[in-house]
């Protein structure tokens, strides 16, 4: 069973949710709690800038579903409201979809304690999903 983290779009010249980015560092800390699982980091929109047109977003959503393939045994973690709204969840068929706030909305300008709390909450939700999937 894979744990798949889904961000919004790529940063130029970096893979999705790369460890050099603030969000990537937070995702890495969450993923550290699941060393026995394959971790996949991807973005809903496989482009460097947020797509502005509805048509482009619609095409990129189709591309996302095709890139994801069969995730029926996996847990998908959607990062942020934009990803929550735009991910074609019914088309994924994931075992479990978890929606958490994007780290940028809650962690970047907060205290270290709030960052730890965010990570612990995300880990708890994923652990519950793993337990329920057994």
PyMOL commands that set and color helices and strands:
alter all, ss='L'
color gray80, all
select helices_A, chain A and resi 22-34+54-68+81-86+89-92+103-106+112-132
alter helices_A, ss='H'
color red, helices_A
select strands_A, chain A and resi 2-9+38-45+75-79+96-100
alter strands_A, ss='S'
color yellow, strands_A
deselect
rebuild
show_as cartoon
